[in-house]
Amino acid sequence: MTVVPILRPWRPADASVLLAASADPELARQLGGRTFDDESAAAAFIAITYRFDGHARNWAIVDDGDGDGDGDGVVVGNVGVTAIEHTHSTAWTSYWLTPETRGRGLATRALVAAADDAFALGVHRLELGHRTNNPASCAVATRAGFRAEGVERDKLRYGDDRFDVETHARLATDPAPDVTGLRSVVSDA
Ligand SMILES: CC(C)(COP(=O)(O)OP(=O)(O)OC[C@H]1O[C@@H](n2cnc3c(N)ncnc32)[C@H](O)[C@@H]1OP(=O)(O)O)[C@@H](O)C(=O)NCCC(=O)NCCS
C-alpha cells in the first residue's frame, strides 16, 4: 500500500502516540521535558500545547495509509508554528519525527508545508533554532529554505549540560526551496 503523508491538526485520539513518543528521551525534550503518566495527560497536552488557532498552528504529521486525506493514518511526528506574533508578523517553528520514520525527507516536506501555511496567513519571519550538535535538524532547516543567522551560546540546558543553538529564519520574501511540501488538511474528518 502506498503511504501518503499529510499534515492535519492534532486530535485528542492522538494521545496514545504522544504517550509512546514521550518515552524516548530525545522526543521528551521536544515536548518541553515532559513524560506523560497516561493518555489523559497526553490528551491534555494536545489540547493546551498542540493547539491550532490564531497563535499556534501545530500540525500532526500523519502517514495517511489509504491516501484519502482524512488523516486517519498513523501520527509520526509534529511540525508546529507557534508564538505567532501579529504586531511584527513573526513566529517560531519546531519539528520532530518518531525514530523509525526518519531518513525519508518527511521533516523537510512537513516544514515546507507549515511554512507555506504560515506565510499565507501573513507571517513574515519564521524562526527556528537547533542545537549545534544536531546536524539532522540543521539539514532539514537548510533544505526547507531557512537561512542560518548565527549562534546563541549556551541557550539551552538539558540536565547539567548547556548547548549552543544556531538560529535559522525564512522570510516570506525569501526564495522558495525546491521541495514539495506535504499536503495540509485543516478540516476534521
Ligand atoms: C530532526 C529530525 C526531524 C530530522 O528527521 P529526518 O527528516 O528524518 O532527517 P534525516 O534523517 O533525513 O536527516 C536529515 C539530514 O541530516 C543528515 N543527518 C542525519 N543525522 C546526521 C548526523 N548524525 N550527522 C550528520 N548528518 C546527519 C542526513 O544525512 C540528512 O541529510 P541528507 O538528506 O543530505 O543525507 C529528526 O532527526 C528528529 O525528530 N530528531 C529529534 C527531534 C529534533 O531534534 N527536532 C529538531 C529540534 S531543533
The ligand as an SDF file (V2000), in Angstrom:
LIG
                    3D

 48 50  0  0  0  0  0  0  0  0999 V2000
   15.4720   16.4370   13.1330 C   0  0  0  0  0  0  0  0  0  0  0  0
   14.6250   15.3180   12.5750 C   0  0  0  0  0  0  0  0  0  0  0  0
   13.1720   15.7570   12.4980 C   0  0  0  0  0  0  0  0  0  0  0  0
   15.1370   15.0210   11.1370 C   0  0  0  0  0  0  0  0  0  0  0  0
   14.4790   13.8790   10.6790 O   0  0  0  0  0  0  0  0  0  0  0  0
   14.5640   13.4330    9.1220 P   0  0  0  0  0  0  0  0  0  0  0  0
   13.7550   14.2920    8.2350 O   0  0  0  0  0  0  0  0  0  0  0  0
   14.2270   12.0130    9.0790 O   0  0  0  0  0  0  0  0  0  0  0  0
   16.0080   13.7330    8.7960 O   0  0  0  0  0  0  0  0  0  0  0  0
   17.0340   12.7300    8.0860 P   0  0  0  0  0  0  0  0  0  0  0  0
   17.2380   11.5210    8.9260 O   0  0  0  0  0  0  0  0  0  0  0  0
   16.5820   12.5330    6.6890 O   0  0  0  0  0  0  0  0  0  0  0  0
   18.3120   13.5850    8.1280 O   0  0  0  0  0  0  0  0  0  0  0  0
   18.2880   14.8510    7.5980 C   0  0  0  0  0  0  0  0  0  0  0  0
   19.6860   15.1080    7.0590 C   0  0  0  0  0  0  0  0  0  0  0  0
   20.6040   15.1590    8.1530 O   0  0  0  0  0  0  0  0  0  0  0  0
   21.6350   14.2370    7.9300 C   0  0  0  0  0  0  0  0  0  0  0  0
   21.9950   13.6320    9.2040 N   0  0  0  0  0  0  0  0  0  0  0  0
   21.1900   12.8880    9.9920 C   0  0  0  0  0  0  0  0  0  0  0  0
   21.8700   12.5370   11.0920 N   0  0  0  0  0  0  0  0  0  0  0  0
   23.1230   13.0480   10.9670 C   0  0  0  0  0  0  0  0  0  0  0  0
   24.2900   13.0090   11.7710 C   0  0  0  0  0  0  0  0  0  0  0  0
   24.2950   12.3840   12.9530 N   0  0  0  0  0  0  0  0  0  0  0  0
   25.3870   13.6480   11.3240 N   0  0  0  0  0  0  0  0  0  0  0  0
   25.3890   14.3050   10.1380 C   0  0  0  0  0  0  0  0  0  0  0  0
   24.3000   14.3810    9.3410 N   0  0  0  0  0  0  0  0  0  0  0  0
   23.1940   13.7580    9.7480 C   0  0  0  0  0  0  0  0  0  0  0  0
   21.0490   13.1860    6.9970 C   0  0  0  0  0  0  0  0  0  0  0  0
   22.0790   12.5550    6.2600 O   0  0  0  0  0  0  0  0  0  0  0  0
   20.1750   14.0320    6.1230 C   0  0  0  0  0  0  0  0  0  0  0  0
   20.8930   14.7350    5.1500 O   0  0  0  0  0  0  0  0  0  0  0  0
   20.8740   14.2730    3.6100 P   0  0  0  0  0  0  0  0  0  0  0  0
   19.4570   14.0850    3.2070 O   0  0  0  0  0  0  0  0  0  0  0  0
   21.5310   15.4000    2.9030 O   0  0  0  0  0  0  0  0  0  0  0  0
   21.6260   12.9970    3.5930 O   0  0  0  0  0  0  0  0  0  0  0  0
   14.7340   14.0400   13.4150 C   0  0  0  0  0  0  0  0  0  0  0  0
   16.0830   13.6640   13.4790 O   0  0  0  0  0  0  0  0  0  0  0  0
   14.1670   14.1880   14.8190 C   0  0  0  0  0  0  0  0  0  0  0  0
   12.9640   14.1040   15.0290 O   0  0  0  0  0  0  0  0  0  0  0  0
   15.0540   14.4160   15.7960 N   0  0  0  0  0  0  0  0  0  0  0  0
   14.6090   14.5880   17.1940 C   0  0  0  0  0  0  0  0  0  0  0  0
   13.8890   15.9000   17.3990 C   0  0  0  0  0  0  0  0  0  0  0  0
   14.6970   17.0690   16.9220 C   0  0  0  0  0  0  0  0  0  0  0  0
   15.9160   17.1120   17.0670 O   0  0  0  0  0  0  0  0  0  0  0  0
   13.9700   18.0380   16.3350 N   0  0  0  0  0  0  0  0  0  0  0  0
   14.5670   19.2740   15.8880 C   0  0  0  0  0  0  0  0  0  0  0  0
   14.7420   20.1860   17.0450 C   0  0  0  0  0  0  0  0  0  0  0  0
   15.5070   21.6910   16.5460 S   0  0  0  0  0  0  0  0  0  0  0  0
  1  2  1  0
  2  3  1  0
  2  4  1  0
  2 36  1  0
  4  5  1  0
  5  6  1  0
  6  7  2  0
  6  8  1  0
  6  9  1  0
  9 10  1  0
 10 11  2  0
 10 12  1  0
 10 13  1  0
 13 14  1  0
 14 15  1  0
 15 16  1  0
 15 30  1  0
 16 17  1  0
 17 18  1  0
 17 28  1  0
 18 19  1  0
 18 27  1  0
 19 20  2  0
 20 21  1  0
 21 22  1  0
 21 27  2  0
 22 23  1  0
 22 24  2  0
 24 25  1  0
 25 26  2  0
 26 27  1  0
 28 29  1  0
 28 30  1  0
 30 31  1  0
 31 32  1  0
 32 33  2  0
 32 34  1  0
 32 35  1  0
 36 37  1  0
 36 38  1  0
 38 39  2  0
 38 40  1  0
 40 41  1  0
 41 42  1  0
 42 43  1  0
 43 44  2  0
 43 45  1  0
 45 46  1  0
 46 47  1  0
 47 48  1  0
M  END
$$$$
